[in-house]
Amino acid sequence: MEKMKLVNFLKSTPWHVWHKRDRTPFLSYIFYKGSTEKMLKYFPYRITTHGSCAQYVITSEEQLENMRKHVWECIESNPSFILDFIGFFSKKHEEDLKKWKKFRLEFVVTLENEDILSAYSTYVDQLLSYGPVIYTPLCIDQMLENEALKCIKKYAPHEIVEKENIIMTPIRDSIIVEERRSLLNLALNKNSADFDILLTEHVEYFSFLKRKGMFLEFFDESYYRDQINKISNPNIELSKLNDDRKKRKEIFDQFLVGIESIRDQTILRTVNESIFFRSWRTERIEQSSFYAFPLIKELARRIGLSNELDVLYLYPDEISKLLKGVGDDVSEQIKRRKEGYVFMIQDDSVEICEDGSNLTELVSTFIEDTHDLVSVHGNISYPGRVKGYAVVVQNRQDYEKINRDDILVTPSTIPEMVPYLKNVKAIITEEGGILSHGALISRELQIPCIIGTKVATKVFKDGDLVEVDAEKGIVKKIS
């Protein structure tokens, strides 16, 4: 699409701006194409106008509202709808994981081009089939939050904050805790005959956490051996992890026992599971890249890419043409996409692509002007009042800027940021909802946190002295 037509399209459509995410064009294709095409039979609603514009994730506001309404109607008619949904995809992942493991063991360099293309198409179709998980957990955040708070006020009117923290902290381990638990077990089995096998399994399952967004960067065995050697008291730490989880589950179950309404019990279970599922849903798609890496490397070699990772900046139809020998040279196209890209889907079928670094005009069509703002408002995740110096973190390259007692300002937190979050005074995010990762981790770490500010990273800059009032939901620049 011509740039002017794209600008007009962006201007004429009311957008919900989720956040800014560093993702490859391939992963953007999987997310937006998948959620457009692949929906469960018993859940036919889908988003047909959405995408990524210069890493901003945007969705048609009208379609999002319609989907929210539709999902909530499903929950009202069947309170366990989301729990069943999560169960379905958890089982699907177990089945796909077996396929991906087998996939990695196949000797792809011996395959004919047709077989390589068939294997790649199968992999893409598997990822596209996760389409329903992209929006479903997101679009019900606010409604679940409201319903959960109603239940808490109804059954524990004098313990609202305490019970809210219990309900909003997942019983199931996040992948960061899961990885730590696995490392502790490896430390305990360091001298066993099965250690090498256990370490290989650990690398397969967790190594994608080195860099999310499907950039094909993975931790290796040497990294994990080094991590294991740094663990001094694995028994004590593992026992604490297990005790903490057991205690949380006991308190959670005890609270639910006192609730007679099956519907209210189910809503609270749904909230707890949905918070966990928010991260789980995209992590499992990204995790698959480790198993597909040999295939992707071979594809890159056969279509003549000097850098094997450049294949991630091509879309499946482009790769198919190149493998069949009918595509044009794509080196300049890849170069422009590395500088910035747009991948949008309009009205179900029209894919809009734009490459290049000069995307400021496009972004300005849906991001508000923040030039004169000195404060932002948001929702309170964990209360408190603090002052400190802001550090703005837009991507993983910014993590090293975070110092002890900083005020972290970021589009949203993700699991790989947790080691850095332990040292900050407060967390300010643009992404919102009590089911978001930032809300969850702030409660776990008991750090004042304001979420859903929308524009905080554009209002504040590194070194600004700011005042965080997480009693009123206001962050203000002092100097």
C-alpha positions in Angstrom: 0.0 0.0 0.0 1.2 3.5 -0.8 2.4 5.4 2.3 -0.3 8.1 1.9 -3.1 5.5 1.8 -1.6 3.9 4.9 -1.5 7.2 6.7 -5.2 7.8 5.8 -6.0 4.3 7.0 -4.3 4.8 10.3 -5.9 8.3 10.7 -9.4 7.1 9.9 -9.5 4.1 12.2 -10.0 4.5 16.0 -7.2 2.4 17.5 -6.5 0.8 20.9 -2.8 1.1 21.4 -1.6 -1.8 23.6 2.2 -1.3 23.9 5.5 -1.2 22.0 7.1 -4.6 21.4 10.4 -5.5 19.9 9.4 -8.4 17.5 10.5 -9.8 14.2 8.3 -9.4 11.1 7.9 -13.2 11.2 6.4 -13.2 14.7 4.2 -10.2 13.8 2.9 -12.2 10.9 2.1 -15.2 13.2 0.3 -13.1 15.8 -1.8 -10.9 13.5 -2.5 -13.4 10.7 -3.2 -16.2 13.2 -5.7 -14.2 15.2 -7.4 -13.2 12.0 -7.8 -16.6 10.5 -7.5 -19.3 13.2 -10.3 -19.4 15.7 -11.9 -22.3 17.6 -15.2 -23.6 16.3 -17.0 -22.9 19.5 -15.6 -19.4 19.6 -16.0 -17.8 16.1 -15.3 -14.2 16.8 -12.0 -12.7 15.5 -10.2 -9.5 15.1 -9.8 -8.5 11.4 -8.1 -5.1 11.6 -4.9 -4.8 13.6 -1.2 -5.1 13.4 2.2 -3.7 14.3 3.3 -0.2 13.3 6.9 0.7 14.1 6.6 -1.9 17.0 3.4 -0.3 18.4 0.7 -3.0 18.7 -2.6 -1.5 17.6 -6.1 -3.0 17.3 -9.4 -1.6 15.9 -11.1 -0.2 19.0 -14.5 -1.1 17.6 -13.6 -4.7 16.9 -11.9 -5.0 20.3 -15.1 -3.8 22.1 -17.2 -6.3 20.1 -14.8 -9.1 21.0 -14.9 -8.1 24.7 -18.7 -8.2 24.6 -18.7 -11.6 22.8 -16.2 -13.2 25.2 -18.1 -11.9 28.2 -21.3 -13.4 26.8 -19.5 -16.7 26.6 -18.4 -16.4 30.2 -21.9 -15.4 31.4 -23.5 -18.5 29.7 -20.6 -20.7 30.8 -18.5 -19.4 33.7 -15.8 -22.0 33.1 -15.4 -20.9 29.4 -11.9 -19.3 29.9 -10.7 -22.1 32.2 -11.7 -24.6 29.5 -10.0 -22.4 26.9 -6.8 -22.4 28.9 -7.0 -26.1 29.4 -7.5 -26.7 25.7 -4.4 -24.7 24.7 -2.3 -26.2 27.6 -3.0 -29.7 26.2 -2.4 -28.5 22.7 1.0 -27.2 23.7 1.9 -30.6 25.2 1.1 -32.3 22.0 2.9 -29.7 19.8 5.9 -29.8 22.0 6.3 -33.5 21.2 6.1 -32.7 17.5 8.6 -29.9 17.8 11.1 -32.1 19.6 10.9 -34.6 16.8 11.1 -31.8 14.3 14.5 -30.7 15.7 15.9 -34.2 15.3 15.1 -34.4 11.6 18.2 -34.1 9.4 16.9 -31.2 7.3 20.0 -30.7 5.1 19.2 -34.0 3.3 15.6 -33.0 2.4 14.5 -31.8 -1.0 13.3 -28.2 -1.4 9.7 -29.4 -1.6 10.1 -31.3 1.7 11.8 -28.3 3.3 8.9 -26.0 2.2 6.3 -28.6 3.4 8.0 -28.8 6.9 8.2 -25.0 7.1 4.5 -24.6 6.1 3.5 -27.2 8.7 5.4 -25.3 11.4 3.8 -22.0 10.3 0.3 -23.5 10.4 1.0 -24.9 13.9 1.9 -21.4 15.1 -1.1 -19.8 13.4 -3.4 -22.2 15.2 -2.5 -20.4 18.4 -4.3 -17.4 17.1 -7.1 -17.4 19.6 -4.7 -17.0 22.5 -3.5 -13.6 21.3 -6.5 -11.6 22.2 -8.9 -13.6 24.3 -7.0 -13.2 27.6 -6.3 -9.5 26.9 -9.8 -8.4 26.0 -11.4 -9.5 29.3 -8.9 -7.9 31.7 -11.1 -5.0 32.8 -14.3 -7.1 33.1 -12.5 -9.8 35.1 -11.0 -7.2 37.3 -14.4 -5.6 38.1 -16.0 -9.0 38.8 -13.1 -10.1 41.0 -13.3 -7.0 43.1 -17.0 -7.4 43.4 -16.5 -10.9 44.7 -13.8 -9.8 47.2 -15.9 -6.9 48.5 -18.8 -9.3 48.9 -17.0 -12.1 50.7 -14.1 -10.3 52.4 -15.2 -6.6 52.9 -12.6 -6.0 55.6 -9.7 -7.7 53.9 -9.9 -6.3 50.4 -6.2 -5.6 49.8 -5.1 -8.9 51.4 -7.6 -11.0 49.4 -6.9 -9.1 46.2 -3.2 -9.9 46.5 -4.1 -13.6 47.0 -6.4 -13.8 44.0 -4.2 -11.7 41.7 -1.0 -13.8 42.4 -1.0 -16.9 40.2 -0.8 -20.3 41.9 1.1 -21.7 38.9 4.7 -20.7 38.5 5.7 -18.1 35.9 8.3 -19.4 33.5 11.0 -17.5 35.4 10.2 -19.3 38.6 9.8 -22.6 36.6 13.3 -22.1 35.1 14.8 -21.3 38.5 13.2 -24.4 40.0 14.7 -26.5 37.2 18.2 -24.9 37.8 18.0 -25.7 41.5 17.1 -29.3 40.7 20.1 -29.4 38.3 22.3 -28.1 41.1 21.1 -30.9 43.4 21.8 -33.5 40.7 25.1 -32.0 39.6 27.0 -35.2 40.3 24.4 -37.7 39.1 24.7 -39.9 36.1 21.6 -38.2 34.5 22.9 -34.7 34.8 23.8 -34.2 31.2 20.4 -35.5 30.0 18.6 -33.2 32.5 20.8 -30.2 31.4 19.9 -30.9 27.7 16.2 -30.9 28.6 16.6 -27.7 30.5 18.3 -26.0 27.5 15.6 -27.2 25.1 12.8 -25.9 27.3 14.1 -22.6 28.6 16.9 -21.3 26.4 14.6 -19.1 24.3 14.3 -16.8 27.3 17.6 -15.2 26.3 15.7 -12.9 24.0 12.0 -13.0 23.4 10.3 -11.8 20.3 11.6 -14.7 18.2 15.1 -13.4 17.3 16.6 -16.9 17.5 19.0 -16.1 20.3 19.3 -18.8 22.9 21.2 -19.6 26.1 23.5 -22.5 25.8 24.8 -25.2 28.1 27.8 -23.3 29.2 25.6 -20.4 30.3 23.5 -22.7 32.4 26.5 -24.6 33.8 27.8 -21.2 35.0 24.4 -20.4 36.6 24.4 -23.7 38.4 27.9 -23.2 39.8 26.7 -19.9 41.3 24.0 -21.6 43.3 25.2 -22.1 46.9 22.2 -23.5 48.8 19.9 -25.2 46.3 18.0 -27.2 48.9 17.1 -24.2 51.0 16.1 -22.1 48.0 14.1 -24.9 46.4 12.4 -25.6 49.7 11.4 -21.9 50.0 10.0 -21.9 46.5 7.9 -25.0 47.2 6.7 -23.7 50.5 5.7 -20.3 49.1 3.7 -21.9 46.3 2.1 -24.4 48.7 1.2 -21.6 51.1 -0.3 -19.5 48.4 -2.4 -22.4 47.1 -3.7 -23.2 50.6 -4.7 -19.6 51.3 -6.3 -19.3 47.9 -8.2 -22.6 48.3 -9.3 -21.7 51.8 -10.7 -18.4 50.6 -12.7 -20.1 47.9 -14.1 -22.7 50.4 -16.1 -19.9 52.0 -17.8 -18.9 48.8 -21.0 -20.7 48.2 -21.6 -19.4 44.6 -20.0 -21.7 42.0 -20.1 -18.9 39.6 -18.1 -16.6 41.9 -15.6 -19.3 42.7 -15.1 -19.9 38.9 -14.6 -16.2 38.3 -11.9 -16.0 40.9 -10.2 -19.1 39.6 -10.4 -17.6 36.1 -8.7 -14.4 37.2 -5.9 -16.4 38.8 -5.4 -18.6 35.8 -5.7 -15.7 33.3 -2.9 -13.8 35.0 -0.6 -16.8 34.5 -1.9 -17.3 31.0 -1.1 -13.7 29.9 2.7 -14.6 29.7 2.3 -18.3 29.0 0.4 -17.8 25.7 3.1 -15.9 23.8 6.0 -17.6 25.5 5.0 -21.0 24.1 4.9 -19.7 20.6 8.4 -18.1 21.1 9.6 -21.3 22.7 8.9 -23.2 19.5 11.7 -21.4 17.7 14.4 -23.4 19.5 13.1 -26.6 18.0 12.6 -25.1 14.5 16.0 -23.4 14.5 17.8 -26.1 12.3 15.0 -25.9 9.7 15.1 -22.1 9.7 18.9 -22.1 9.3 18.6 -24.5 6.4 15.9 -22.3 4.8 18.2 -19.3 5.0 21.0 -21.2 3.4 18.9 -22.4 0.5 17.5 -19.1 -0.4 20.9 -17.5 -0.3 20.9 -15.3 2.8 24.4 -14.5 4.1 23.0 -14.0 7.6 20.7 -16.9 8.6 18.8 -14.7 11.1 17.7 -12.5 8.2 15.0 -15.1 7.4 13.0 -13.7 10.3 12.5 -10.5 8.4 10.7 -12.3 5.6 7.1 -13.4 5.5 6.2 -17.0 4.7 4.9 -16.3 1.2 8.2 -14.5 0.4 10.2 -17.5 1.6 8.1 -19.8 -0.4 8.7 -17.9 -3.6 12.5 -17.7 -3.0 12.7 -21.4 -2.3 10.9 -22.0 -5.6 13.4 -19.7 -7.4 10.8 -17.1 -8.4 11.4 -14.3 -5.9 13.4 -11.2 -6.4 16.5 -10.2 -4.4 15.3 -9.3 -0.9 18.5 -7.9 0.7 17.4 -4.2 0.5 13.9 -5.2 1.8 15.4 -6.9 4.8 17.7 -4.0 5.5 14.7 -1.6 5.5 12.7 -3.9 7.8 15.5 -3.9 10.3 15.3 -0.1 10.4 11.5 -0.4 11.0 8.5 -2.0 9.6 4.7 -2.0 9.5 2.6 -5.1 9.3 -1.1 -4.4 9.3 -4.2 -6.4 8.3 -7.3 -4.4 7.2 -10.7 -5.9 7.0 -9.7 -9.5 7.1 -7.8 -9.9 3.9 -5.7 -6.9 2.9 -2.2 -7.1 4.3 -0.4 -3.7 4.5 3.3 -3.7 4.7 5.7 -0.8 4.9 9.4 -0.9 5.4 11.9 1.7 6.5 13.1 3.8 9.4 11.1 7.0 8.7 7.8 5.8 10.3 7.3 8.9 12.6 4.5 10.2 10.5 2.6 6.9 10.8 3.1 6.7 14.6 1.9 10.3 15.0 -1.5 9.3 13.6 -2.4 7.3 16.7 0.0 8.4 19.5 -1.1 11.6 21.3 1.2 14.6 21.6 2.9 14.6 25.1 5.2 17.6 24.6 3.8 19.7 27.4 2.8 17.0 29.9 4.6 16.9 33.3 2.4 14.2 34.9 0.5 11.0 34.0 -2.4 9.1 35.6 -2.9 5.4 35.8 -4.3 2.5 37.9 -2.8 1.5 41.2 -1.4 -2.0 41.3 0.5 -1.8 44.6 0.2 1.3 46.9 2.9 3.6 48.2 4.5 7.0 47.8 8.1 7.4 46.7 10.5 9.9 45.0 13.4 9.0 42.8 15.1 9.3 39.5 13.4 7.9 36.4 15.0 5.4 34.1 13.1 4.8 30.8 13.4 1.2 29.6 12.1 0.6 26.0 13.8 -2.7 25.3 16.2 -5.3 26.7 19.2 -3.2 25.6 18.1 -0.7 28.2 18.2 -3.1 31.2 21.7 -2.3 32.2 20.7 1.4 32.8 18.6 0.3 35.8 20.2 1.2 39.1 19.1 0.6 42.6 16.3 2.9 43.8 15.4 4.1 40.3 11.8 4.7 39.3 11.3 2.3 36.4 9.3 3.7 33.5 8.5 1.2 30.8 5.8 0.3 28.2 5.3 -3.0 30.1 7.3 -5.4 32.2 8.1 -8.9 31.0 9.5 -11.9 32.9 13.1 -11.5 31.8 13.1 -8.1 33.6 12.4 -9.5 37.0 16.1 -9.6 38.3 16.3 -5.8 37.6 12.8 -5.1 39.1 13.9 -6.3 42.5 16.1 -3.2 42.9 13.8 -0.4 41.8 11.7 2.0 44.0 8.6 2.0 41.9 7.3 0.6 38.6 5.4 2.8 36.1 4.0 1.1 33.0 2.0 2.2 30.0 0.2 -1.1 29.6 -2.6 -1.6 32.1 -4.9 -4.0 33.8 -4.5 -5.9 37.1 -3.9 -9.0 35.2 -0.8 -7.6 33.5 2.7 -8.8 34.3 3.7 -5.4 35.9 0.7 -5.6 38.2 1.5 -9.1 39.2 5.2 -8.7 39.8 4.7 -5.4 41.8 2.4 -7.3 44.2 4.9 -10.2 44.5 7.8 -7.8 45.2 5.6 -5.2 47.1 6.9 -2.3 45.0 4.7 0.8 44.5 3.3 0.5 41.0 1.1 2.5 38.7 -0.1 0.8 35.5 -1.9 1.8 32.4 -0.5 5.3 32.1 -0.5 5.1 28.2 2.3 7.7 27.6 4.7 7.6 30.5 7.8 6.8 28.4 7.1 9.8 26.3 6.5 12.2 29.2 9.6 11.2 31.3 13.2 10.8 30.4 16.2 9.3 32.1 17.3 11.3 35.1 14.0 13.1 35.7 13.3 13.5 39.4 9.7 12.2 39.8 7.2 11.7 42.5 5.1 8.5 42.5 1.8 8.6 44.3 0.5 5.1 44.1 -2.3 6.0 46.5 -3.9 8.4 43.9 -2.4 6.9 40.8 -0.3 9.9 39.8 3.3 10.2 38.6 4.6 13.8 38.5 7.9 15.3 37.3 9.5 17.4 40.0 12.6 18.5 38.0 
